[in-house]
Amino acid sequence: MINSICGCHFDGFAANSAVTHVVGEAKVEGRKANTIMAAYHAHQAAQRCIRVGGTNTEVTEAIAAVAAEYKVEPVEGVLSHKIKKHLIDANDTIINKECADQRVTEFEFAAGDVIGLDVYMSSGEGKPKEAPTRTTVYKRELNTVYSLKMKSSRAFFSEMGKRFPTLPFSIRSFEDVTAAKVGVKECIDHDLLTAFPVLQEKCC
């Protein structure tokens, strides 16, 4: 199985769509099939909870209820954010799975709210770890300022600021990918960028 994700923005409001593809002709059965269906139906249930007067807690509970029916686990550490213009991660969040050490402040949905809803399920324990695969997706960290030393890093940072001032980007978007990689490294070293890591989990 593979997931394909497409993202764009409308006047600064980000919109993403993800689709799960089953590779090959064999049918998916058992826990793998349950995981796919749980993610789909949990997403549908979560959408219905996002209404004026509803709360983020109700969304998390709906996701947990669907997971329990399919006997799979919601993935820990996943947050759905309220989206604002040119901002994909506002402070109000919905947590995919609430744990003892992972909780969020409850808030109530209001008319006009835009939510980027992420629902992840696992046939394992739902506790992914960072994979050795290097990410290529980053986002500018707006609260950090640093004077870069390398000329190539400054050129990369300048181009990034013009083309991707607030929203995530892939280094493949740059004409000189090698120079972009050098710039990314210095920016990461000084907290000017946030990386979107590749996560994985051993599933059942």
HUHUSUL-V745199 format. One record per pair of residues at least 12 apart in sequence whose C-alpha atoms are under 10 Angstrom apart, sorted by the first residue. I is the first residue (numbers start at 1). GAP is how many residues later the second one is. If there is no record, write none. Layout:
I;GAP  I;GAP
This chain:
1;19  1;20  1;21  1;22  1;23  1;27  1;31  1;35  2;17  2;18  2;19  2;20  2;21  3;15  3;16  3;17  3;18  3;19  4;13  4;14  4;15  4;16  4;17  5;12  5;13  5;14  5;15  6;12  6;13  7;161  8;159  9;76  9;77  9;158  10;75  10;76  11;74  11;75  12;71  12;72  12;73  12;74  12;75  12;76  12;154  12;155  13;70  13;71  13;72  13;73  13;74  13;75  13;101  13;103  13;154  14;69  14;70  14;71  14;72  14;73  14;74  14;100  14;101  14;102  14;153  14;154  15;68  15;73  15;99  15;100  15;101  15;102  16;100  16;101  16;102  17;99  17;100  17;101  18;100  19;21  20;16  20;20  21;15  30;93  31;39  31;40  31;41  31;91  31;92  31;93  31;172  31;173  32;40  32;90  32;91  32;171  32;172  33;37  33;90  34;33  34;35  34;36  34;37  34;38  34;87  34;88  34;89  35;32  35;35  35;36  35;37  35;38  35;39  35;85  35;86  35;87  35;88  35;89  36;34  36;36  36;84  36;85  36;86  36;87  37;29  37;30  37;33  37;84  38;25  38;26  38;27  38;28  38;29  38;30  38;31  38;32  38;33  38;34  38;35  38;36  38;81  38;82  38;83  38;84  38;85  39;24  39;27  39;28  39;31  39;33  39;34  39;35  39;79  39;80  39;81  39;82  39;83  40;26  40;79  40;80  40;81  41;21  41;22  41;25  41;26  41;29  41;78  42;17  42;18  42;19  42;20  42;21  42;22  42;23  42;24  42;25  42;32  42;77  42;78  42;79  43;16  43;19  43;20  43;23  43;74  43;75  43;76  43;77  44;18  44;19  44;75  45;14  45;15  45;16  45;17  45;18  45;20  45;21  46;12  46;13  46;14  46;15  46;16  46;17  46;20  46;71  46;72  46;73  47;12  47;15  47;68  47;70  48;14  49;12  49;13  49;60  50;58  50;59  50;60  50;63  50;64  50;65  50;67  51;57  51;58  51;59  51;60  51;62  52;56  52;57  52;58  52;59  52;60  52;61  53;54  53;55  53;56  53;57  53;58  54;53  54;54  54;55  54;56  55;39  55;51  55;52  55;53  55;54  55;55  56;24  56;36  56;37  56;38  56;39  56;40  56;48  56;49  56;50  56;51  56;52  56;53  57;36  57;37  57;38  57;39  57;41  57;46  57;47  57;48  57;49  57;50  57;51  58;36  58;48  58;50  59;35  59;36  59;37  59;38  59;58  60;14  60;34  60;35  60;36  60;37  60;38  60;59  61;34  61;35  61;36  61;37  62;34  63;32  63;33  63;34  63;56  63;57  63;58  64;32  64;33  64;34  64;57  67;53  67;54  67;55  67;56  70;53  71;51  71;52  72;49  72;50  72;51  72;52  72;53  72;54  72;132  73;24  73;47  73;48  73;49  73;50  73;51  73;52  73;53  73;54  74;21  74;22  74;23  74;24  74;45  74;46  74;47  74;48  74;49  74;50  74;51  74;52  74;53  75;20  75;21  75;22  75;23  75;44  75;45  75;46  75;47  75;48  75;49  75;50  75;51  75;52  75;53  75;126  76;19  76;20  76;21  76;22  76;23  76;26  76;44  76;45  76;46  76;49  76;50  76;51  76;52  77;18  77;19  77;20  77;21  77;22  77;25  77;26  77;43  77;49  77;50  77;51  78;15  78;16  78;17  78;18  78;19  78;20  78;24  78;40  78;41  78;42  79;13  79;14  79;15  79;16  79;17  79;18  79;25  79;37  79;38  79;39  79;40  79;41  80;12  80;13  80;14  80;15  80;16  80;35  80;36  80;37  80;38  80;39  81;12  81;13  81;14  81;33  81;34  81;35  81;36  81;37  82;12  82;27  82;31  82;32  82;33  82;34  82;35  83;30  83;31  83;32  83;33  83;34  84;29  84;30  84;31  84;32  85;29  85;81  86;78  86;79  86;80  86;81  87;79  87;80  87;81  88;26  88;27  88;28  88;78  88;79  88;80  89;26  89;27  89;78  90;25  91;13  91;14  92;12  92;13  92;14  92;15  92;16  92;17  92;23  93;12  93;13  93;14  93;22  93;23  93;24  94;12  94;13  94;21  94;22  94;23  94;24  94;25  95;22  95;23  95;24  96;21  96;22  96;23  96;24  96;25  97;22  97;23  97;24  97;29  122;79  122;80  122;81  122;82  123;78  123;79  123;80  123;81  124;77  124;78  124;79  124;80  125;76  125;77  125;78  125;79  126;74  126;75  126;76  126;77  127;72  127;73  127;74  127;75  127;76  128;70  128;71  128;72  128;73  128;74  128;75  129;68  129;69  129;70  129;71  129;72  129;73  130;67  130;68  130;69  130;70  130;71  131;66  131;67  131;68  131;69  131;70  132;65  132;66  132;67  132;68  133;64  133;65  133;66  133;67  134;61  134;62  134;63  134;64  135;35  135;36  135;60  135;61  135;62  135;63  135;64  136;33  136;34  136;35  136;36  136;45  136;48  136;59  136;60  136;61  136;62  137;31  137;32  137;33  137;34  137;35  137;56  137;57  137;58  137;59  137;60  137;61  138;26  138;29  138;30  138;31  138;32  138;33  138;46  138;50  138;55  138;56  138;57  138;58  138;59  139;21  139;25  139;26  139;27  139;28  139;29  139;30  139;31  139;53  139;54  139;55  139;56  139;57  140;17  140;20  140;21  140;24  140;25  140;26  140;27  140;28  140;29  140;47  140;48  140;51  140;52  140;53  140;54  140;55  141;24  141;25  141;46  141;47  141;50  141;51  141;52  141;53  141;54  142;23  142;24  142;49  142;50  142;51  142;52  143;48  143;49  144;46  144;47  144;48  144;49  145;45  145;46  145;47  146;41  146;44  146;45  146;46  147;40  147;43  148;35  148;38  148;39  148;42  148;44  149;37  150;32  150;33  150;36  151;32  152;26  152;27  152;28  152;29  152;30  152;31  152;32  152;34  153;26  153;27  153;28  153;29  153;30  153;31  153;32  153;33  153;34  154;29  154;32  154;33  155;24  155;25  155;28  156;15  156;18  156;20  156;21  156;23  156;24  156;25  156;26  156;27  156;28  156;31  157;23  157;26  157;27  157;29  157;30  157;35  157;36  159;15  159;21  160;13  160;14  160;20  168;25  168;26  168;27  168;28  169;27  171;12  171;13
